[in-house]
Amino acid sequence: QVQVVESGGGLVQPGGSLRLSCAARGFSLDAYAIGWFHQAPGKEREGISCISNIDGMTYYEDSVKGRFTISRDGAKNTVHLQMNNLKPEDAGSYYCAVDRRPCAVMVRPDMHSRLERWGQGTLVTVSS
């Protein structure tokens, strides 16, 4: 079965860290850009990070720059999102999506429904 599966969410205190993973099953991530998207309660989903399949370039939304790091693990066919110094506003559902479009296109809200494949999401709670 072809799918992407997120994992790594959970409860963390403000200032803490989590590492999310996006694993591909049934296909290789090598040919795809992978984006991470965050949906806070009651808000629209937004693209927060992305890694290119062509040149390895990365994208970060301003609110996560310097705190989050996206990386590929080719051997495990997985992309990670290391999240440090978590804030209460980082809470919500995190989704990964794969597509062959450039990251700058993938993170646009009007493109979300067109992305090739989405995971089911993983929940992050930031609370003391």
Salt bridges, closest charged atoms under 4 A:
ASP62 OD1 - LYS65 NZ 3.14
ASP90 OD2 - ARG67 NH1 2.73
ASP99 OD1 - ARG101 NH1 3.08
ASP110 OD2 - ARG108 NH2 2.73
GLU116 OE2 - ARG117 NH1 3.90
